[in-house]
Amino acid sequence: MSKERLAQGLIQVYTGDGKGKTTCALGLALRAVGQGFKVFMVQFMKGWGTGEALIAEERLAPDFTLRHFGRPALVNLKNPDPEDLTLVREAWDLARRVITAGEHDLVILDEINLALAFNLIPLSEGLEVLRRRPAWVEVVLTGRQAPPELIDLADLVTEMRPIKHYFEAGVPARRGIEW
């Protein structure tokens, strides 16, 4: 627990089709840890072996905790596998407990927006947890297709918009850059 709490935690949303939503949230996490805050990140529908998971587990704990819930394969959002639904629910149960406990200053819900948009997590339930969080808890939600109701509730919304991306030229995802 940090020595000094935020006077008012806010809700931030990073959404859109462009690259950088998780990266932006991680930059905020590093800044928060540097200022003595406790950070908890829950990754929805993300597999293993990402650089952020490795650094959180090996170098930034206990100030930065990261838990990921996902399989290596992409989730079929229109017809999710039962295992994916179970993992999303486990991630949400943990996220809800962490937010309401108020022991962390910053809680990042990475890739939750799609889970909310496709009702893998009931939107009303998500909004209610955000509304009832302890006053000092800052929450960041990332992912494409942030629901309009979430955007309305948020204090800050940034939409990442692709203009040019090297994937279009055939450059694959690179270790340490995309994962």
TIRO-2110 file (N, C-alpha, C; in Angstrom, 1 decimal):
// TIRO-2110
0.9, -1.2, 0.0, N, 1, A
0.0, 0.0, 0.0, CA, 1, A
0.9, 1.2, 0.0, C, 1, A
0.6, 2.2, -0.8, N, 2, A
1.4, 3.4, -0.9, CA, 2, A
1.2, 4.3, 0.4, C, 2, A
2.2, 5.1, 0.6, N, 3, A
2.1, 6.0, 1.8, CA, 3, A
1.0, 7.0, 1.6, C, 3, A
0.8, 7.5, 0.4, N, 4, A
-0.1, 8.6, 0.2, CA, 4, A
-1.1, 8.1, -1.0, C, 4, A
-2.3, 8.2, -0.7, N, 5, A
-3.3, 7.8, -1.7, CA, 5, A
-3.6, 9.0, -2.7, C, 5, A
-4.2, 8.6, -3.8, N, 6, A
-4.8, 9.6, -4.7, CA, 6, A
-6.0, 10.3, -4.0, C, 6, A
-6.1, 11.5, -4.1, N, 7, A
-7.3, 12.2, -3.5, CA, 7, A
-8.6, 11.7, -4.2, C, 7, A
-8.5, 11.5, -5.5, N, 8, A
-9.6, 11.0, -6.3, CA, 8, A
-9.1, 10.1, -7.5, C, 8, A
-9.4, 8.8, -7.4, N, 9, A
-9.1, 7.9, -8.5, CA, 9, A
-10.1, 8.2, -9.6, C, 9, A
-9.7, 8.1, -10.8, N, 10, A
-10.5, 8.3, -12.0, CA, 10, A
-10.6, 7.0, -12.8, C, 10, A
-11.4, 7.1, -13.8, N, 11, A
-11.6, 5.9, -14.8, CA, 11, A
-11.1, 6.4, -16.1, C, 11, A
-10.1, 5.6, -16.6, N, 12, A
-9.5, 5.9, -17.9, CA, 12, A
-9.8, 4.7, -18.9, C, 12, A
-10.1, 5.0, -20.1, N, 13, A
-10.4, 4.0, -21.1, CA, 13, A
-9.5, 4.3, -22.3, C, 13, A
-8.8, 3.2, -22.7, N, 14, A
-8.0, 3.3, -24.0, CA, 14, A
-8.6, 2.3, -24.9, C, 14, A
-9.1, 2.8, -26.1, N, 15, A
-9.8, 1.9, -27.0, CA, 15, A
-9.4, 2.3, -28.4, C, 15, A
-10.1, 1.6, -29.4, N, 16, A
-9.8, 1.9, -30.8, CA, 16, A
-9.1, 0.8, -31.4, C, 16, A
-8.9, 0.9, -32.7, N, 17, A
-8.3, -0.2, -33.5, CA, 17, A
-6.8, -0.1, -33.7, C, 17, A
-6.2, 1.0, -33.2, N, 18, A
-4.8, 1.2, -33.3, CA, 18, A
-4.0, 0.5, -32.2, C, 18, A
-2.7, 0.4, -32.5, N, 19, A
-1.8, -0.2, -31.5, CA, 19, A
-1.5, 0.8, -30.4, C, 19, A
-1.2, 0.2, -29.2, N, 20, A
-0.8, 1.1, -28.1, CA, 20, A
-1.6, 1.1, -26.9, C, 20, A
-2.7, 0.5, -26.9, N, 21, A
-3.6, 0.6, -25.7, CA, 21, A
-3.0, -0.1, -24.5, C, 21, A
-2.5, -1.3, -24.6, N, 22, A
-1.9, -1.9, -23.5, CA, 22, A
-0.5, -1.2, -23.1, C, 22, A
0.2, -0.8, -24.1, N, 23, A
1.5, -0.1, -23.9, CA, 23, A
1.3, 1.1, -23.1, C, 23, A
0.2, 1.9, -23.5, N, 24, A
-0.1, 3.1, -22.7, CA, 24, A
-0.4, 2.8, -21.3, C, 24, A
-1.2, 1.8, -21.0, N, 25, A
-1.6, 1.4, -19.7, CA, 25, A
-0.3, 1.0, -18.9, C, 25, A
0.6, 0.3, -19.6, N, 26, A
1.8, -0.1, -18.9, CA, 26, A
2.7, 1.0, -18.6, C, 26, A
2.8, 2.0, -19.4, N, 27, A
3.5, 3.2, -19.1, CA, 27, A
3.0, 3.9, -17.9, C, 27, A
1.7, 4.0, -17.8, N, 28, A
1.0, 4.5, -16.6, CA, 28, A
1.4, 3.7, -15.3, C, 28, A
1.4, 2.4, -15.5, N, 29, A
1.7, 1.5, -14.4, CA, 29, A
3.2, 1.8, -13.9, C, 29, A
4.1, 1.9, -14.8, N, 30, A
5.5, 2.2, -14.4, CA, 30, A
5.6, 3.5, -13.7, C, 30, A
4.9, 4.5, -14.2, N, 31, A
4.9, 5.8, -13.5, CA, 31, A
4.4, 5.7, -12.1, C, 31, A
3.3, 5.0, -12.0, N, 32, A
2.6, 4.8, -10.7, CA, 32, A
3.6, 4.1, -9.7, C, 32, A
4.2, 3.0, -10.1, N, 33, A
5.1, 2.3, -9.3, CA, 33, A
6.3, 3.2, -8.9, C, 33, A
6.8, 4.0, -9.8, N, 34, A
7.9, 4.9, -9.5, CA, 34, A
7.5, 5.9, -8.4, C, 34, A
6.2, 6.2, -8.3, N, 35, A
5.8, 7.2, -7.3, CA, 35, A
5.3, 6.5, -6.0, C, 35, A
5.5, 5.2, -5.9, N, 36, A
5.2, 4.5, -4.7, CA, 36, A
3.8, 3.9, -4.6, C, 36, A
3.1, 3.9, -5.7, N, 37, A
1.8, 3.3, -5.7, CA, 37, A
1.8, 1.8, -6.0, C, 37, A
0.8, 1.1, -5.5, N, 38, A
0.6, -0.3, -5.8, CA, 38, A
-0.3, -0.5, -7.0, C, 38, A
0.1, -1.3, -7.9, N, 39, A
-0.6, -1.5, -9.2, CA, 39, A
-0.9, -3.0, -9.3, C, 39, A
-2.1, -3.2, -9.8, N, 40, A
-2.6, -4.6, -10.1, CA, 40, A
-3.1, -4.6, -11.5, C, 40, A
-2.7, -5.5, -12.4, N, 41, A
-3.1, -5.6, -13.8, CA, 41, A
-3.7, -7.0, -14.0, C, 41, A
-4.9, -7.0, -14.5, N, 42, A
-5.6, -8.2, -14.9, CA, 42, A
-5.7, -8.2, -16.4, C, 42, A
-5.1, -9.3, -17.1, N, 43, A
-5.2, -9.4, -18.5, CA, 43, A
-6.3, -10.4, -18.9, C, 43, A
-7.3, -9.9, -19.7, N, 44, A
-8.4, -10.7, -20.1, CA, 44, A
-8.0, -11.3, -21.5, C, 44, A
-8.2, -12.6, -21.7, N, 45, A
-8.1, -13.2, -23.0, CA, 45, A
-6.7, -13.0, -23.7, C, 45, A
-5.7, -13.0, -22.8, N, 46, A
-4.3, -12.9, -23.3, CA, 46, A
-3.6, -14.1, -22.9, C, 46, A
-2.7, -14.7, -23.8, N, 47, A
-1.9, -15.8, -23.5, CA, 47, A
-0.7, -15.5, -22.6, C, 47, A
0.2, -16.4, -22.6, N, 48, A
1.4, -16.4, -21.7, CA, 48, A
2.6, -15.9, -22.5, C, 48, A
3.6, -15.5, -21.7, N, 49, A
4.9, -15.2, -22.3, CA, 49, A
5.1, -13.7, -22.7, C, 49, A
4.2, -12.8, -22.4, N, 50, A
4.4, -11.4, -22.8, CA, 50, A
5.5, -10.8, -22.0, C, 50, A
6.1, -9.8, -22.5, N, 51, A
7.2, -9.1, -21.8, CA, 51, A
6.7, -8.5, -20.5, C, 51, A
5.5, -7.9, -20.5, N, 52, A
4.9, -7.3, -19.3, CA, 52, A
4.7, -8.3, -18.2, C, 52, A
4.3, -9.5, -18.6, N, 53, A
4.1, -10.5, -17.5, CA, 53, A
5.4, -10.9, -16.9, C, 53, A
6.5, -11.1, -17.8, N, 54, A
7.8, -11.5, -17.3, CA, 54, A
8.4, -10.4, -16.4, C, 54, A
8.3, -9.2, -16.7, N, 55, A
8.9, -8.1, -15.9, CA, 55, A
8.1, -8.0, -14.6, C, 55, A
6.8, -8.1, -14.6, N, 56, A
6.0, -7.9, -13.4, CA, 56, A
6.3, -9.0, -12.4, C, 56, A
6.4, -10.3, -12.9, N, 57, A
6.7, -11.4, -12.0, CA, 57, A
8.1, -11.4, -11.5, C, 57, A
9.1, -11.0, -12.4, N, 58, A
10.5, -11.2, -12.0, CA, 58, A
11.1, -9.9, -11.4, C, 58, A
10.6, -8.7, -11.7, N, 59, A
11.3, -7.5, -11.3, CA, 59, A
10.5, -6.5, -10.6, C, 59, A
9.2, -6.4, -10.8, N, 60, A
8.5, -5.4, -10.2, CA, 60, A
7.6, -5.8, -9.0, C, 60, A
7.5, -7.1, -8.8, N, 61, A
6.7, -7.5, -7.6, CA, 61, A
7.4, -7.1, -6.4, C, 61, A
6.7, -6.8, -5.3, N, 62, A
5.2, -6.8, -5.1, CA, 62, A
4.5, -5.5, -5.5, C, 62, A
5.2, -4.5, -6.0, N, 63, A
4.6, -3.2, -6.3, CA, 63, A
3.7, -3.3, -7.5, C, 63, A
4.0, -4.2, -8.4, N, 64, A
3.2, -4.4, -9.6, CA, 64, A
2.9, -5.8, -9.8, C, 64, A
1.6, -6.1, -9.7, N, 65, A
1.1, -7.5, -9.8, CA, 65, A
0.4, -7.6, -11.1, C, 65, A
0.7, -8.7, -11.9, N, 66, A
0.0, -9.0, -13.1, CA, 66, A
-0.5, -10.4, -13.1, C, 66, A
-1.8, -10.6, -13.5, N, 67, A
-2.3, -11.9, -13.6, CA, 67, A
-3.0, -12.0, -15.0, C, 67, A
-2.7, -13.0, -15.7, N, 68, A
-3.3, -13.1, -17.1, CA, 68, A
-4.1, -14.3, -17.2, C, 68, A
-5.2, -14.2, -17.9, N, 69, A
-6.2, -15.2, -18.1, CA, 69, A
-6.5, -15.4, -19.5, C, 69, A
-5.9, -16.4, -20.1, N, 70, A
-6.2, -16.6, -21.6, CA, 70, A
-5.3, -17.8, -22.1, C, 70, A
-5.8, -18.3, -23.2, N, 71, A
-5.1, -19.3, -23.9, CA, 71, A
-4.3, -18.7, -25.1, C, 71, A
-3.4, -19.4, -25.7, N, 72, A
-2.6, -18.8, -26.8, CA, 72, A
-3.5, -18.5, -28.0, C, 72, A
-4.6, -19.2, -28.2, N, 73, A
-5.4, -18.9, -29.3, CA, 73, A
-6.3, -17.7, -29.1, C, 73, A
-6.7, -17.0, -30.2, N, 74, A
-7.6, -15.9, -30.1, CA, 74, A
-9.0, -16.4, -29.7, C, 74, A
-9.7, -15.6, -29.0, N, 75, A
-11.1, -16.0, -28.5, CA, 75, A
-12.1, -15.6, -29.6, C, 75, A
-12.9, -16.6, -30.0, N, 76, A
-14.0, -16.3, -30.9, CA, 76, A
-15.1, -15.6, -30.1, C, 76, A
-15.2, -14.3, -30.2, N, 77, A
-16.1, -13.5, -29.4, CA, 77, A
-17.6, -13.8, -29.6, C, 77, A
-17.9, -14.2, -30.8, N, 78, A
-19.3, -14.5, -31.2, CA, 78, A
-19.7, -15.9, -30.7, C, 78, A
-18.8, -16.8, -30.6, N, 79, A
-19.1, -18.1, -30.1, CA, 79, A
-17.9, -18.6, -29.3, C, 79, A
-17.7, -18.1, -28.1, N, 80, A
-16.5, -18.4, -27.3, CA, 80, A
-16.6, -19.9, -26.8, C, 80, A
-15.4, -20.4, -26.8, N, 81, A
-15.2, -21.7, -26.2, CA, 81, A
-15.5, -21.7, -24.7, C, 81, A
-16.1, -22.7, -24.2, N, 82, A
-16.4, -22.7, -22.7, CA, 82, A
-15.2, -22.4, -21.8, C, 82, A
-14.0, -22.9, -22.2, N, 83, A
-12.8, -22.6, -21.5, CA, 83, A
-12.5, -21.1, -21.5, C, 83, A
-12.7, -20.5, -22.6, N, 84, A
-12.5, -19.0, -22.7, CA, 84, A
-13.5, -18.3, -21.7, C, 84, A
-14.7, -18.7, -21.7, N, 85, A
-15.7, -18.1, -20.9, CA, 85, A
-15.3, -18.3, -19.4, C, 85, A
-14.8, -19.4, -19.0, N, 86, A
-14.4, -19.7, -17.7, CA, 86, A
-13.2, -18.8, -17.3, C, 86, A
-12.3, -18.6, -18.2, N, 87, A
-11.1, -17.8, -17.9, CA, 87, A
-11.5, -16.3, -17.8, C, 87, A
-12.5, -15.8, -18.6, N, 88, A
-13.0, -14.5, -18.6, CA, 88, A
-13.7, -14.3, -17.2, C, 88, A
-14.4, -15.2, -16.8, N, 89, A
-15.2, -15.1, -15.5, CA, 89, A
-14.2, -15.1, -14.3, C, 89, A
-13.2, -15.9, -14.4, N, 90, A
-12.1, -16.0, -13.3, CA, 90, A
-11.4, -14.6, -13.3, C, 90, A
-11.1, -14.1, -14.5, N, 91, A
-10.4, -12.8, -14.5, CA, 91, A
-11.3, -11.7, -13.9, C, 91, A
-12.6, -11.7, -14.3, N, 92, A
-13.5, -10.7, -13.8, CA, 92, A
-13.7, -10.8, -12.3, C, 92, A
-13.8, -12.0, -11.8, N, 93, A
-14.0, -12.2, -10.3, CA, 93, A
-12.8, -11.7, -9.6, C, 93, A
-11.6, -11.9, -10.1, N, 94, A
-10.4, -11.4, -9.4, CA, 94, A
-10.4, -9.8, -9.5, C, 94, A
-10.6, -9.3, -10.7, N, 95, A
-10.6, -7.9, -10.9, CA, 95, A
-11.6, -7.2, -10.0, C, 95, A
-12.8, -7.7, -9.9, N, 96, A
-13.8, -7.1, -9.0, CA, 96, A
-13.3, -7.1, -7.5, C, 96, A
-12.7, -8.2, -7.1, N, 97, A
-12.2, -8.3, -5.7, CA, 97, A
-11.1, -7.3, -5.5, C, 97, A
-10.2, -7.2, -6.5, N, 98, A
-9.1, -6.2, -6.3, CA, 98, A
-9.6, -4.8, -6.3, C, 98, A
-10.5, -4.4, -7.2, N, 99, A
-11.0, -3.1, -7.2, CA, 99, A
-11.7, -2.7, -5.9, C, 99, A
-12.6, -3.6, -5.5, N, 100, A
-13.4, -3.2, -4.3, CA, 100, A
-12.6, -3.3, -3.0, C, 100, A
-11.5, -4.1, -2.9, N, 101, A
-10.7, -4.2, -1.7, CA, 101, A
-10.0, -2.9, -1.5, C, 101, A
-9.6, -2.1, -2.5, N, 102, A
-9.0, -0.8, -2.3, CA, 102, A
-7.6, -0.9, -1.9, C, 102, A
-6.9, -2.0, -2.0, N, 103, A
-5.5, -2.1, -1.5, CA, 103, A
-4.5, -1.7, -2.6, C, 103, A
-5.0, -1.5, -3.8, N, 104, A
-4.1, -1.1, -4.9, CA, 104, A
-4.6, 0.3, -5.4, C, 104, A
-3.6, 1.2, -5.7, N, 105, A
-4.0, 2.5, -6.1, CA, 105, A
-4.4, 2.6, -7.6, C, 105, A
-3.8, 1.7, -8.4, N, 106, A
-4.1, 1.6, -9.8, CA, 106, A
-4.5, 0.2, -10.2, C, 106, A
-5.6, 0.0, -10.8, N, 107, A
-6.0, -1.3, -11.3, CA, 107, A
-6.2, -1.2, -12.8, C, 107, A
-5.5, -2.0, -13.6, N, 108, A
-5.6, -2.1, -15.0, CA, 108, A
-6.3, -3.3, -15.4, C, 108, A
-7.4, -3.1, -16.2, N, 109, A
-8.2, -4.2, -16.8, CA, 109, A
-7.9, -4.3, -18.3, C, 109, A
-6.9, -5.0, -18.6, N, 110, A
-6.4, -5.1, -20.0, CA, 110, A
-7.2, -6.0, -20.8, C, 110, A
-7.7, -5.4, -21.9, N, 111, A
-8.5, -6.2, -22.9, CA, 111, A
-9.9, -6.5, -22.4, C, 111, A
-10.4, -5.8, -21.4, N, 112, A
-11.7, -6.0, -20.9, CA, 112, A
-12.8, -5.5, -21.8, C, 112, A
-12.5, -4.4, -22.6, N, 113, A
-13.5, -3.8, -23.3, CA, 113, A
-14.3, -4.7, -24.3, C, 113, A
-13.6, -5.6, -24.9, N, 114, A
-14.2, -6.6, -25.8, CA, 114, A
-15.1, -7.5, -25.0, C, 114, A
-14.6, -7.9, -23.8, N, 115, A
-15.4, -8.8, -23.0, CA, 115, A
-16.7, -8.2, -22.6, C, 115, A
-16.7, -6.9, -22.3, N, 116, A
-17.9, -6.1, -22.0, CA, 116, A
-18.8, -5.9, -23.3, C, 116, A
-18.1, -5.6, -24.4, N, 117, A
-18.9, -5.3, -25.6, CA, 117, A
-19.6, -6.6, -26.1, C, 117, A
-19.0, -7.7, -25.9, N, 118, A
-19.7, -9.0, -26.3, CA, 118, A
-20.4, -9.7, -25.2, C, 118, A
-20.6, -9.0, -24.1, N, 119, A
-21.4, -9.5, -23.0, CA, 119, A
-20.8, -10.8, -22.4, C, 119, A
-19.5, -11.0, -22.5, N, 120, A
-18.9, -12.1, -21.8, CA, 120, A
-18.8, -11.8, -20.3, C, 120, A
-18.8, -10.5, -20.0, N, 121, A
-19.0, -9.9, -18.6, CA, 121, A
-20.2, -9.0, -18.8, C, 121, A
-21.2, -9.2, -17.9, N, 122, A
-22.4, -8.2, -18.1, CA, 122, A
-22.0, -6.8, -17.9, C, 122, A
-22.3, -6.0, -18.9, N, 123, A
-21.9, -4.6, -18.8, CA, 123, A
-22.4, -3.9, -17.5, C, 123, A
-23.6, -4.2, -17.2, N, 124, A
-24.2, -3.5, -16.0, CA, 124, A
-23.4, -3.9, -14.7, C, 124, A
-22.9, -5.1, -14.7, N, 125, A
-22.1, -5.5, -13.5, CA, 125, A
-20.8, -4.8, -13.5, C, 125, A
-20.1, -4.6, -14.7, N, 126, A
-18.9, -3.9, -14.8, CA, 126, A
-19.0, -2.5, -14.4, C, 126, A
-20.1, -1.8, -14.9, N, 127, A
-20.3, -0.4, -14.5, CA, 127, A
-20.6, -0.2, -13.1, C, 127, A
-21.3, -1.1, -12.5, N, 128, A
-21.6, -1.0, -11.0, CA, 128, A
-20.4, -1.1, -10.2, C, 128, A
-19.5, -2.0, -10.5, N, 129, A
-18.2, -2.1, -9.8, CA, 129, A
-17.4, -0.9, -9.9, C, 129, A
-17.3, -0.3, -11.1, N, 130, A
-16.6, 1.0, -11.3, CA, 130, A
-17.2, 2.1, -10.5, C, 130, A
-18.5, 2.2, -10.4, N, 131, A
-19.2, 3.2, -9.7, CA, 131, A
-19.0, 3.1, -8.2, C, 131, A
-18.9, 1.9, -7.7, N, 132, A
-18.8, 1.6, -6.2, CA, 132, A
-17.3, 1.4, -5.7, C, 132, A
-16.4, 1.7, -6.6, N, 133, A
-15.0, 1.5, -6.2, CA, 133, A
-14.6, 2.5, -5.1, C, 133, A
-13.6, 2.1, -4.3, N, 134, A
-13.1, 3.1, -3.3, CA, 134, A
-12.7, 4.4, -4.0, C, 134, A
-12.8, 5.5, -3.4, N, 135, A
-12.6, 6.8, -4.1, CA, 135, A
-11.2, 7.0, -4.6, C, 135, A
-10.2, 6.4, -4.0, N, 136, A
-8.8, 6.6, -4.3, CA, 136, A
-8.3, 5.7, -5.5, C, 136, A
-9.2, 4.7, -5.8, N, 137, A
-8.7, 3.7, -6.8, CA, 137, A
-8.9, 4.2, -8.2, C, 137, A
-7.8, 4.3, -9.0, N, 138, A
-7.8, 4.6, -10.4, CA, 138, A
-7.9, 3.3, -11.2, C, 138, A
-8.8, 3.3, -12.2, N, 139, A
-9.0, 2.1, -13.0, CA, 139, A
-8.8, 2.5, -14.4, C, 139, A
-8.0, 1.6, -15.1, N, 140, A
-7.8, 1.8, -16.6, CA, 140, A
-8.4, 0.5, -17.2, C, 140, A
-9.2, 0.8, -18.3, N, 141, A
-9.8, -0.3, -19.1, CA, 141, A
-9.3, -0.2, -20.5, C, 141, A
-8.7, -1.3, -21.0, N, 142, A
-8.2, -1.2, -22.4, CA, 142, A
-9.0, -2.2, -23.3, C, 142, A
-8.8, -2.0, -24.6, N, 143, A
-9.3, -2.9, -25.6, CA, 143, A
-10.2, -2.2, -26.6, C, 143, A
-10.4, -2.9, -27.7, N, 144, A
-11.2, -2.3, -28.8, CA, 144, A
-12.7, -2.3, -28.3, C, 144, A
-13.4, -1.5, -29.1, N, 145, A
-14.9, -1.5, -28.9, CA, 145, A
-15.4, -1.2, -27.5, C, 145, A
-14.8, -0.2, -26.9, N, 146, A
-15.4, 0.1, -25.5, CA, 146, A
-16.8, 0.5, -25.7, C, 146, A
-17.7, -0.1, -24.9, N, 147, A
-19.1, 0.2, -25.0, CA, 147, A
-19.4, 1.7, -24.7, C, 147, A
-20.4, 2.3, -25.4, N, 148, A
-20.8, 3.7, -25.1, CA, 148, A
-21.0, 4.0, -23.7, C, 148, A
-21.7, 3.1, -23.0, N, 149, A
-22.0, 3.4, -21.5, CA, 149, A
-20.7, 3.5, -20.7, C, 149, A
-19.7, 2.7, -21.1, N, 150, A
-18.4, 2.8, -20.4, CA, 150, A
-17.7, 4.2, -20.7, C, 150, A
-17.8, 4.5, -22.0, N, 151, A
-17.2, 5.8, -22.4, CA, 151, A
-17.9, 7.0, -21.7, C, 151, A
-19.2, 6.9, -21.5, N, 152, A
-19.9, 7.9, -20.8, CA, 152, A
-19.5, 8.0, -19.3, C, 152, A
-19.2, 6.9, -18.7, N, 153, A
-18.9, 6.8, -17.3, CA, 153, A
-17.4, 7.3, -17.1, C, 153, A
-16.6, 7.1, -18.0, N, 154, A
-15.1, 7.3, -17.9, CA, 154, A
-14.8, 8.8, -17.7, C, 154, A
-13.7, 9.1, -17.1, N, 155, A
-13.2, 10.5, -16.9, CA, 155, A
-12.3, 10.8, -18.1, C, 155, A
-11.6, 9.8, -18.6, N, 156, A
-10.7, 10.1, -19.7, CA, 156, A
-10.9, 8.9, -20.7, C, 156, A
-11.0, 9.3, -22.0, N, 157, A
-11.1, 8.3, -23.1, CA, 157, A
-10.2, 8.6, -24.2, C, 157, A
-9.3, 7.7, -24.5, N, 158, A
-8.4, 7.9, -25.6, CA, 158, A
-8.7, 6.8, -26.7, C, 158, A
-8.9, 7.2, -27.9, N, 159, A
-9.1, 6.3, -29.0, CA, 159, A
-7.8, 6.2, -29.8, C, 159, A
-7.2, 5.0, -29.9, N, 160, A
-6.1, 4.7, -30.7, CA, 160, A
-6.6, 4.5, -32.1, C, 160, A
-6.1, 5.2, -33.1, N, 161, A
-6.5, 5.1, -34.5, CA, 161, A
-5.3, 4.8, -35.4, C, 161, A
-5.4, 3.7, -36.1, N, 162, A
-4.3, 3.4, -37.0, CA, 162, A
-4.2, 4.3, -38.2, C, 162, A
-3.0, 4.8, -38.5, N, 163, A
-2.7, 5.5, -39.6, CA, 163, A
-1.8, 4.7, -40.6, C, 163, A
-0.8, 4.2, -39.9, N, 164, A
0.2, 3.3, -40.7, CA, 164, A
0.7, 2.3, -39.7, C, 164, A
0.9, 1.1, -40.2, N, 165, A
1.4, 0.0, -39.3, CA, 165, A
2.3, -0.9, -40.1, C, 165, A
3.4, -1.3, -39.6, N, 166, A
4.3, -2.2, -40.3, CA, 166, A
3.8, -3.6, -40.6, C, 166, A
2.7, -4.0, -39.9, N, 167, A
2.1, -5.3, -40.1, CA, 167, A
1.6, -5.3, -41.6, C, 167, A
1.2, -4.1, -42.1, N, 168, A
0.7, -4.1, -43.5, CA, 168, A
1.8, -4.3, -44.5, C, 168, A
3.0, -4.1, -44.1, N, 169, A
4.2, -4.4, -45.0, CA, 169, A
4.7, -5.8, -44.7, C, 169, A
4.0, -6.6, -43.9, N, 170, A
4.4, -8.0, -43.7, CA, 170, A
5.3, -8.2, -42.5, C, 170, A
5.5, -7.2, -41.7, N, 171, A
6.4, -7.4, -40.5, CA, 171, A
5.6, -8.1, -39.4, C, 171, A
6.0, -9.3, -39.0, N, 172, A
5.2, -10.0, -37.9, CA, 172, A
5.4, -9.4, -36.6, C, 172, A
4.6, -9.8, -35.6, N, 173, A
4.7, -9.3, -34.2, CA, 173, A
6.1, -9.7, -33.7, C, 173, A
6.8, -8.8, -33.0, N, 174, A
8.1, -9.0, -32.6, CA, 174, A
8.2, -9.1, -31.1, C, 174, A
9.1, -10.0, -30.6, N, 175, A
9.3, -10.2, -29.2, CA, 175, A
9.9, -8.9, -28.6, C, 175, A
9.3, -8.5, -27.5, N, 176, A
9.7, -7.3, -26.8, CA, 176, A
9.1, -6.0, -27.3, C, 176, A
8.4, -6.1, -28.5, N, 177, A
7.8, -4.9, -29.0, CA, 177, A
6.2, -5.1, -29.0, C, 177, A
5.7, -6.1, -29.6, N, 178, A
4.3, -6.4, -29.6, CA, 178, A
3.9, -7.4, -28.5, C, 178, A
4.9, -8.2, -28.0, N, 179, A
4.6, -9.2, -27.0, CA, 179, A
5.9, -9.3, -26.1, C, 179, A
END
